[in-house]
């Protein structure tokens, strides 16, 4: 494994995938030797589960950055935060309104707490992607199930579709229920650049953000942010679900990420938006591939869309897996994932102009070759080998 990881880090393969630091750690601080700072809860270094010193201070900085009442470091990833938030929001056997396109950790919480789910289903957009959960759906669910105690939604989705969190929070609170938002893919929300506002600012009671997905932080690092949820209940369940041996390497990575965003949010997210706008403009004339924009969704399909999720539909030319393989093998671009007829590239504030140019140029070349060889795709694939 070590050899393969080193080879990958030294290759020319550009990472349009998680984690959001894009292997550019030196750009957010001086290099760290992980072995030199890997300790346990020794004197003067606090304890994550009973934070009273440096960890407490670092968590307070995270809370201030997001405008939350409290913030908790998650070393088990967002999974841990989802389990803790849902458990804290409910009693055993409660009824919970759940968006059907949720993370598997939500289902695990339902199982562990013996909760009774009322499922609501996302809109299916014209593109075939799963869309938003609407305020009307939440109202209808409460009309039929007034004893719902908590609402759990995912916003943004993996594909970047955003729901109207403020409206959903208002409905939930009007019925005495708590709102838990899995915002794992929206850790960059609320810092400008034309990206959506974060769910804490919109009235959610608990929000889980994966720093490592879209910000410069190590894999497995996340935050649980509190709005209206009781701290004691959350801390009880974090003590159950989170590791008793938290990594100081990962916690230091969280702190570095928070400091980076705090010190650079006025410029970093505006610069990312500028790079994205330039990329989308370059690929706007494609014929056989389609790069999705916010304007491709109707108001019924998506309340908002996060354009740092670059979705490329293949139309009739090829399937998503073929495009992903082609981009990797010929153009040395590693994307996040492929589905039946599209691929997903993830962008972050650490992406470079060179990376966006490589992706745009690759798509333009592939598209032009598809036009030339559209009557003989086999010959097209031979040309690009």
N, C-alpha and C positions, 0 to 999 in steps of 0.2 A: 504493500500500500504506500509506504513512504516514497519509494522510488517513483511510482506513478504520479503521486501528488507533486513531487518536485519537478518531474518532467512537464506536467501540465502547467505549473506556475512559470516555467521557463519557456513555454511554447509561445507561438504567435496567435493562439486561439483567444478570441475576444469574448469575454463573459457577459452575455445578455441574459443573465440568470441570477438567482440568489447566490450568496449574500450581497447586500447592497454596497458593501465596501469595495467590491470589484477588485479585490486583491491589491488595493492601494493604501495600505495602512500607514505608510510614511507620510501621506498627505493629510492625515488627521492627528499626527503627533510623532514624536521620535519613536524609533523601533523599540519593542519590548522583547525581552527574552522570557518566554512563558515559564520556563523552569525556575528562573530567578525570582518570580513573583508568585509562584504557586505555593500557597500556605494554607493552613487551617485556621480555626478560630483561636489564635494565640492572643496574648495580652496586647491591648491597645489597637486591635484590629476589628473589634466589634463582632456582632453575630447577626446574620441575616434574619433569623427567626425572633430575635429580641434586640432589634437595632436601637442603639442608644448613642452611637458615636459617628464614625466616619461613614458608615453605611446609611444611617438615618439622615445624615446631611446630604448624601448623594441622592437619596430617594426624594428628599425635599426639593432638590434642584430639578429633578424630573417632573415632580408635581407642578412646580411653578412654571416650567416650560410649557406644559400642556394645559395649564389652568385647571388642574384637578385638585380635589380636596386632599387626596393622598395618592401616592404612587408606590408600587411595590415592584422590586426587581424580581424577574422570573428567570430562573436559571434552567428550568425544565421546558422552556419555550412557551408559546401561547397556550399550548395544551393544558399546562398546569393552571394558568389563569382562567381559562374557560371552565375547567372543573371546579375551581374554587368559587368563582363568581356565581355560577348556577347553583351550587350547593348552598352558598350563603344567602341567596335570594329566595330560597324555598325551604319548606319543611318536607319531611318524608311523605311521599304520596300525593303531593300537590299537583295541580293541573298547570301545565306550562304551554304557552303558545310558541311554536318553533317554526322558523322558516325551513322548508324541506331541503334547501341547498346548503345546509350547515356543515361544519367540520365534524369529523367522526368523534371528536372529543365531546361534542354536545350529546351525542347518542350515549357515550359512556357515562356522562353525568346523569342522563335520564335513567340509565340502568342502575347506577350506584345508589341514586336517591329514590328509586322506584317511583319516578314521576310519571304522570299521565300526559303525554303530548297531544296537543291539538295542532295539527300541521297546516301551514298555509304555504301555497306554492308560488314561486316567482313567475312573473310574466315571461313568456318565451318571445324573444324579439324576432324581427324579420330576418336577422342574420342567423338565427338559430341558437344564439347565446341565451343563457338564462338572464332575465332582466331583474327589475326591482321588485321589492315587496311594497305594496301601496298602503297608504293610510286607510283607504276604503276596506282593504282586506283585513286590517287589524280591527277596525270598527265592527265588521261583520262577524269576526271570530268572537269578540266580546259580547255581541248581541246574542249569540248562540251559547256562549260559555261564560257567563258573568263571574264565575268563580276562578278564572285564570289568575294566577298569582305572579307570574313573570312572563316577559316576552323576550325571545332570543332571536336576533337577526344577524346576518352577515352583510356588512357594508363597509368597504367595497367588496365585491366578489373577487375571486381569483382573476377574473377577466376585466375587472375595473368598474363594474356597474355599481352605482351608488343609489341608495334609497333615501327618502325624505325622513331622516332621523328625527328632526325636530317635531314634525307632525306625528310621527309614530310615538315619540316620547310623550307628547301631549295626551294622546289617546290612552296610552298605558297608565299614566299618572291619574287621569280622570277616573279610571276604574280601580285605583288603588294598587296597581301592579308595578313592578320594577322592570326597567328595560336594561338588558344586557346586550351590548353590541360587540360582536367579533369584528374588530377593525384591524385584524392582523396585517392585512395588505395595505393599510392606510396610515402607517406610522408617520408618513411625511405630510399628512393632512394638517391644515391650519397654520402653515408657515409661509403662505404667499405663493407666488408663481402661478396664480390662477388655479391652484388645486383646491379641492373642496375643504370645507371647515371640518375640524375633528369632532367626533361624536360627543365628547365630554362638553364642549362648548355648546352643543345643540340639545343638551338636557338628558343624556343617557346616565343611568345610575352606576353602571360599571362598564368599562371599555378595555378591551385587550388589544394591545398593539405589538406586533412583531418587529422590533427594531431591525433585526437582521434581514428582513425581507426587502425593505426599501431604503434603509439608512445605513451608514457605515458602522456596522456592529457585527460581532462574531455570531455565527450560526448558533442557534439555541437561546438567544437572548431576547427578552421581551419585557413588557411592562403591563401591570394591571393597574388601571387608573380608576379612581372612585369619584363619583359625583354624589348621588344621594344614598348610596348603600352604607350600611353600618360597618364600621371598621372592625369591631370585635368579631363579628361573624366571619368576615373575610379572612382575618388573621388566623382564626381557628382552623379554617379549611386549608389555608396555605400551609399550615403546620402539618397537615395530613398529606397533601399532594406534592409539596415541593421537597426536593432532596434535603436531607439533613447534613449534607456535605457540599455546600455551594462552592462553586469555583470562584476564587478571587481573580483569576485571569478573566473569566467571563464578566464578573461584576465590574472590573476595571474597564473592560471594553464598553459596557453600558455607560459608565460615567464619561468616558472619552466621547462617545457618540452624543450624549446629552450636551456636553460642552461644545462640541463641533456645531451642532444645530443652533445652540444658543448664540454662539459667537458669529455664525455665518448665515443665519436665516434671512437676513436682509438682502443678501446677494446670491446665495447658493441656489435657492429655488427659482428665482427669477432667471438665473443663467440656465438652469435645467429647462425651464419653459422655452427660452430662446432657442436652445439646441433642438428641442422637440419640434418647435414650429418650423425650424429650418429643415429638419428631416422630413416632416410631413409634406412640406412644400415640394421637396425634391422628388417624392414618390407619388405625387398627386396625379400624374398622368399615366399610371400603369393600366394596362388593358386586360391582362390575364390573371393578375394578382390584385387584391383589394386590401388596402391598409385602412383599418377602421378609424373613424373620427367620432367625436361627440355628436356631430350633426347627423350621423347615421342612425341615431336612436330618436324615436318620438318621445314626447313627454310621458306617454303611458308606459313606454318600455323602460325608461331610465330617468330618474330624477336628475342624475349627473353622471359623468363618466370621467375616469382617471386616465388621461392620455399618456401617462408614463407606462401604462400597459399597452405595448405595441402588438396589436392583433393583425395578422396577415392571413386573409382568406385566399385559398388557392383556386377557387371557382372550379371549372371542369378540368383544369390542366393536369393536376396531380393531387395526391392526398397530402395531408399535413405532415405525416411521417416522412414522406419522400422529400418534401421541401426542407424539413429540419435536417435530414441527412445530407442533402445537397449543400446547404449553407455551412455545415460543419466540415465536410470532406473537401469541398472545392474552395470555399471562402474563409475557412477557419473562424467561423462565427458559431458559438455555442448558445443556442436559445434555451429558454426555460422549459418549454414543453410543446408537444404536438398533439392535436386531436384529429378527428376524422378529416376535416377539411380546412383546418387553420393551424397556425403556430402562434406562440406567445413569446415575445421578448420583453424582459423586464428592464426598465431604465431607472437610474437613480442619480442623485447629485454627484456621484463619483464617476459617471460616464464622461467620456471625452468626445471632442469633435471628431477625432479620428475614428472612434468606434461607430458613431452615428453615420459618418461618411461611408465607412466600409459596408455597413448594412444597407444603406440606401443604394450605393453603387451595385452591390450584389443583386438586390431586388430588381433594379433597372435592367441589368444584363440578363438575368433569368427571364424577365418579362419580354424583353426584345427577342430572345431566342425562342420563346414559346410562340411568339407571333410568326417568326420565320419558319418554324417547324411544326406549326399547329396541326398539320395534316399527318405528321409522322412523329409521334412523341418518342418512339424508340430511337429514331435518328437523333432527336434532341438530346436524349440522355447520353448517347454515345459521344456527341459533340462536347458535352460538359464534363465528361470523365477526365 
